[in-house]
């Protein structure tokens, strides 16, 4: 009787161990695919940051050339795109010196 209980306990523990190994394999494969996705997204973000730096440099050079050459068409185009020039920024409002109640 004692041998049978020992055998049954060992069989149950072995079965549970096998199930945990299978679950571990499934989780490892799932994690590997998630890591691949994250790596690809990270590469896209890094590429976008690089392009943003290049874009900013190009806009700065174009704006400087437009100011230097007094090119109104380029300045108008850059204004349409949302770029403001230092010589055209609105002045800050004067501080309110009145004390209201």
N, CA, C and O of each residue as an XYZ file, in Angstrom:
404
protein
N       0.822     -1.192      0.000
C       0.000      0.000      0.000
C       0.865      1.254      0.000
O       0.565      2.221     -0.700
N       1.934      1.235      0.783
C       2.828      2.383      0.884
C       3.541      2.656     -0.450
O       3.747      3.807     -0.833
N       3.913      1.565     -1.154
C       4.569      1.729     -2.456
C       3.612      2.333     -3.483
O       4.011      3.132     -4.330
N       2.357      1.941     -3.391
C       1.367      2.457     -4.344
C       1.145      3.954     -4.126
O       1.048      4.697     -5.103
N       1.065      4.410     -2.910
C       0.886      5.831     -2.586
C       2.100      6.621     -3.053
O       1.965      7.716     -3.600
N       3.272      6.069     -2.839
C       4.502      6.745     -3.268
C       4.532      6.868     -4.781
O       4.874      7.916     -5.328
N       4.163      5.763     -5.458
C       4.132      5.791     -6.922
C       3.121      6.806     -7.430
O       3.418      7.561     -8.356
N       1.943      6.834     -6.844
C       0.901      7.765     -7.257
C       1.338      9.218     -7.019
O       1.109     10.079     -7.868
N       1.953      9.487     -5.890
C       2.439     10.845     -5.598
C       3.531     11.245     -6.585
O       3.556     12.381     -7.059
N       4.432     10.316     -6.895
C       5.504     10.613     -7.851
C       4.929     10.851     -9.241
O       5.412     11.725     -9.961
N       3.917     10.100     -9.630
C       3.291     10.276    -10.946
C       2.591     11.628    -11.041
O       2.676     12.301    -12.068
N       1.908     12.021     -9.989
C       1.208     13.319     -9.978
C       2.219     14.460    -10.032
O       2.045     15.415    -10.788
N       3.263     14.358     -9.238
C       4.294     15.400     -9.240
C       4.978     15.467    -10.602
O       5.279     16.556    -11.090
N       5.224     14.313    -11.217
C       5.843     14.290    -12.556
C       4.927     14.929    -13.591
O       5.387     15.676    -14.454
N       3.646     14.639    -13.506
C       2.682     15.239    -14.439
C       2.612     16.752    -14.271
O       2.586     17.488    -15.257
N       2.581     17.211    -13.033
C       2.556     18.655    -12.791
C       3.834     19.320    -13.280
O       3.797     20.422    -13.826
N       4.965     18.648    -13.084
C       6.236     19.189    -13.561
C       6.227     19.300    -15.081
O       6.688     20.296    -15.637
N       5.701     18.273    -15.754
C       5.607     18.307    -17.214
C       4.703     19.450    -17.681
O       5.022     20.128    -18.658
N       3.592     19.667    -17.000
C       2.699     20.779    -17.348
C       3.390     22.127    -17.149
O       3.218     23.037    -17.961
N       4.166     22.260    -16.078
C       4.873     23.525    -15.836
C       5.958     23.760    -16.887
O       6.193     24.898    -17.295
N       6.618     22.685    -17.326
C       7.628     22.825    -18.384
C       6.965     23.269    -19.684
O       7.484     24.145    -20.376
N       5.834     22.678    -20.018
C       5.112     23.077    -21.236
C       4.643     24.532    -21.143
O       4.739     25.279    -22.117
N       4.139     24.932    -19.978
C       3.709     26.327    -19.794
C       4.907     27.264    -19.934
O       4.784     28.341    -20.518
N       6.048     26.870    -19.411
C       7.257     27.685    -19.519
C       7.678     27.852    -20.979
O       8.069     28.946    -21.387
N       7.603     26.789    -21.760
C       7.954     26.859    -23.186
C       7.007     27.815    -23.910
O       7.440     28.606    -24.748
N       5.740     27.742    -23.591
C       4.755     28.630    -24.229
C       5.045     30.086    -23.867
O       5.005     30.959    -24.733
N       5.337     30.350    -22.598
C       5.643     31.716    -22.172
C       6.929     32.243    -22.803
O       7.009     33.414    -23.173
N       7.927     31.381    -22.924
C       9.194     31.801    -23.538
C       8.975     32.192    -24.995
O       9.504     33.205    -25.452
N       8.200     31.398    -25.724
C       7.923     31.726    -27.125
C       7.116     33.018    -27.239
O       7.370     33.837    -28.122
N       6.153     33.196    -26.355
C       5.369     34.444    -26.365
C       6.233     35.644    -26.052
O       6.101     36.687    -26.692
N       7.124     35.513    -25.068
C       8.022     36.617    -24.719
C       8.973     36.943    -25.862
O       9.281     38.109    -26.106
N       9.436     35.917    -26.557
C      10.368     36.133    -27.666
C       9.696     36.961    -28.773
O      10.315     37.865    -29.336
N       8.444     36.653    -29.078
C       7.750     37.422    -30.117
C       7.485     38.854    -29.640
O       7.573     39.791    -30.434
N       7.164     39.032    -28.362
C       6.968     40.387    -27.827
C       8.267     41.178    -27.849
O       8.258     42.371    -28.150
N       9.382     40.530    -27.534
C      10.676     41.211    -27.576
C      11.025     41.632    -28.993
O      11.600     42.702    -29.192
N      10.693     40.820    -29.973
C      10.933     41.174    -31.372
C      10.108     42.397    -31.758
O      10.616     43.313    -32.405
N       8.842     42.412    -31.363
C       7.978     43.562    -31.660
C       8.511     44.832    -31.013
O       8.556     45.887    -31.646
N       8.912     44.729    -29.760
C       9.423     45.896    -29.039
C      10.713     46.393    -29.675
O      10.930     47.600    -29.781
N      11.556     45.485    -30.093
C      12.817     45.861    -30.739
C      12.546     46.606    -32.042
O      13.198     47.611    -32.326
N      11.597     46.128    -32.832
C      11.258     46.792    -34.093
C      10.680     48.181    -33.837
O      11.015     49.128    -34.548
N       9.830     48.312    -32.848
C       9.254     49.625    -32.523
C      10.329     50.585    -32.028
O      10.307     51.773    -32.349
N      11.259     50.066    -31.252
C      12.359     50.894    -30.759
C      13.209     51.409    -31.917
O      13.629     52.567    -31.911
N      13.463     50.564    -32.902
C      14.221     50.989    -34.083
C      13.463     52.061    -34.855
O      14.070     53.009    -35.354
N      12.151     51.922    -34.958
C      11.352     52.936    -35.652
C      11.394     54.262    -34.911
O      11.489     55.317    -35.537
N      11.323     54.220    -33.586
C      11.372     55.453    -32.792
C      12.727     56.129    -32.955
O      12.796     57.348    -33.110
N      13.800     55.350    -32.920
C      15.134     55.918    -33.087
C      15.299     56.534    -34.469
O      15.904     57.597    -34.605
N      14.767     55.880    -35.492
C      14.843     56.434    -36.845
C      14.039     57.727    -36.932
O      14.472     58.684    -37.574
N      12.877     57.761    -36.293
C      12.051     58.973    -36.309
C      12.769     60.122    -35.605
O      12.700     61.265    -36.059
N      13.454     59.832    -34.503
C      14.204     60.876    -33.801
C      15.326     61.421    -34.672
O      15.575     62.627    -34.688
N      15.997     60.543    -35.391
C      17.065     60.980    -36.292
C      16.502     61.872    -37.387
O      17.075     62.917    -37.694
N      15.375     61.461    -37.981
C      14.757     62.271    -39.028
C      14.263     63.602    -38.481
O      14.315     64.612    -39.182
N      13.789     63.621    -37.249
C      13.323     64.869    -36.651
C      14.481     65.846    -36.488
O      14.317     67.045    -36.714
N      15.641     65.346    -36.102
C      16.811     66.213    -35.959
C      17.239     66.768    -37.316
O      17.577     67.946    -37.431
N      17.224     65.922    -38.337
C      17.581     66.370    -39.692
C      16.560     67.394    -40.179
O      16.930     68.420    -40.749
N      15.282     67.116    -39.955
C      14.212     68.018    -40.374
C      14.361     69.385    -39.703
O      14.202     70.422    -40.347
N      14.668     69.373    -38.412
C      14.835     70.635    -37.689
C      16.032     71.414    -38.244
O      15.956     72.633    -38.397
N      17.116     70.735    -38.541
C      18.293     71.399    -39.100
C      17.986     71.984    -40.470
O      18.398     73.102    -40.779
N      17.270     71.237    -41.283
C      16.901     71.737    -42.612
C      15.999     72.960    -42.523
O      16.183     73.931    -43.257
N      15.025     72.909    -41.621
C      14.145     74.064    -41.453
C      14.911     75.285    -40.970
O      14.662     76.401    -41.425
N      15.841     75.072    -40.050
C      16.643     76.182    -39.536
C      17.479     76.795    -40.655
O      17.559     78.017    -40.780
N      18.100     75.941    -41.467
C      18.921     76.443    -42.572
C      18.058     77.177    -43.601
O      18.456     78.220    -44.118
N      16.886     76.632    -43.893
C      15.990     77.276    -44.850
C      15.493     78.619    -44.318
O      15.419     79.593    -45.067
N      15.157     78.676    -43.047
C      14.690     79.929    -42.448
C      15.810     80.961    -42.430
O      15.574     82.133    -42.724
N      17.020     80.544    -42.091
C      18.153     81.482    -42.101
C      18.410     82.019    -43.495
O      18.676     83.209    -43.667
N      18.333     81.150    -44.487
C      18.544     81.592    -45.867
C      17.426     82.539    -46.305
O      17.679     83.515    -47.010
N      16.196     82.253    -45.890
C      15.070     83.112    -46.268
C      15.228     84.496    -45.651
O      14.920     85.495    -46.300
N      15.697     84.572    -44.424
C      15.900     85.867    -43.770
C      17.066     86.603    -44.426
O      16.981     87.798    -44.707
N      18.140     85.883    -44.663
C      19.333     86.498    -45.237
C      19.074     87.022    -46.641
O      19.502     88.122    -46.989
N      18.380     86.239    -47.437
C      18.106     86.618    -48.830
C      16.820     87.427    -48.977
O      16.477     87.852    -50.080
N      16.112     87.638    -47.878
C      14.837     88.374    -47.874
C      13.849     87.770    -48.874
O      13.203     88.475    -49.649
N      13.759     86.458    -48.828
C      12.877     85.712    -49.726
C      11.486     85.621    -49.100
O      11.263     84.820    -48.193
N      10.568     86.428    -49.575
C       9.228     86.489    -48.988
C       8.413     85.232    -49.277
O       7.575     84.844    -48.463
N       8.644     84.592    -50.420
C       7.887     83.378    -50.742
C       8.245     82.246    -49.784
O       7.361     81.534    -49.306
N       9.519     82.079    -49.505
C       9.933     81.021    -48.586
C       9.448     81.340    -47.176
O       8.996     80.453    -46.452
N       9.545     82.616    -46.789
C       9.061     83.010    -45.459
C       7.562     82.737    -45.336
O       7.098     82.253    -44.303
N       6.807     83.049    -46.394
C       5.364     82.800    -46.368
C       5.083     81.301    -46.267
O       4.194     80.873    -45.531
N       5.845     80.520    -47.008
C       5.667     79.071    -46.947
C       5.959     78.546    -45.536
O       5.203     77.732    -45.005
N       7.039     79.006    -44.942
C       7.397     78.552    -43.603
C       6.370     79.005    -42.567
O       6.097     78.284    -41.608
N       5.799     80.195    -42.757
C       4.740     80.664    -41.848
C       3.514     79.762    -41.964
O       2.875     79.442    -40.961
N       3.188     79.352    -43.195
C       2.049     78.453    -43.395
C       2.270     77.120    -42.683
O       1.315     76.479    -42.245
N       3.515     76.711    -42.570
C       3.851     75.455    -41.908
C       3.961     75.609    -40.389
O       4.209     74.633    -39.682
N       3.775     76.834    -39.888
C       3.767     77.054    -38.446
C       5.067     77.568    -37.877
O       5.222     77.611    -36.656
N       6.000     77.957    -38.708
C       7.278     78.458    -38.222
C       7.186     79.962    -38.023
O       6.699     80.685    -38.892
N       7.659     80.428    -36.868
C       7.671     81.859    -36.590
C       9.102     82.366    -36.658
O      10.044     81.684    -36.253
N       9.239     83.558    -37.169
C      10.554     84.183    -37.252
C      10.737     85.108    -36.061
O       9.777     85.700    -35.568
N      11.973     85.226    -35.603
C      12.272     86.009    -34.410
C      11.897     87.470    -34.581
O      11.469     88.111    -33.621
N      12.047     88.006    -35.774
C      11.740     89.423    -35.978
C      10.245     89.686    -36.112
O       9.832     90.843    -36.196
N       9.427     88.639    -36.134
C       7.982     88.820    -36.313
C       7.168     88.290    -35.139
O       5.939     88.299    -35.205
N       7.802     87.835    -34.081
C       7.062     87.307    -32.945
C       6.339     88.445    -32.241
O       6.902     89.528    -32.079
N       5.115     88.218    -31.824
C       4.377     89.279    -31.133
C       5.050     89.633    -29.815
O       5.579     88.770    -29.114
N       5.017     90.909    -29.498
C       5.624     91.371    -28.248
C       4.805     90.874    -27.074
O       3.587     90.727    -27.172
N       5.469     90.621    -25.981
C       4.784     90.178    -24.770
C       3.939     91.329    -24.244
O       4.377     92.478    -24.288
N       2.733     91.046    -23.744
C       1.880     92.117    -23.232
C       2.516     92.763    -22.001
O       3.197     92.114    -21.207
N       2.270     94.048    -21.878
C       2.818     94.779    -20.742
C       2.141     94.305    -19.469
O       0.948     94.003    -19.480
N       2.882     94.235    -18.372
C       2.262     93.780    -17.117
C       1.198     94.767    -16.661
O       1.338     95.978    -16.835
N       0.145     94.237    -16.082
C      -0.980     95.043    -15.622
C      -0.584     95.735    -14.315
O      -0.315     95.083    -13.306
N      -0.556     97.071    -14.356
C      -0.158     97.831    -13.161
C      -1.366     98.274    -12.357
O      -1.209     98.797    -11.254
N      -2.575     98.076    -12.885
C      -3.781     98.456    -12.156
C      -4.102     97.398    -11.115
O      -3.961     96.197    -11.344
N      -4.531     97.879     -9.983
C      -4.962     96.944     -8.944
C      -6.474     96.990     -8.880
O      -7.065     98.001     -8.502
N      -7.080     95.903     -9.247
C      -8.537     95.846     -9.245
C      -9.063     95.222     -7.982
O      -8.382     94.424     -7.337
N     -10.299     95.591     -7.622
C     -10.935     95.025     -6.422
C     -11.996     94.058     -6.821
O     -12.652     93.471     -5.961
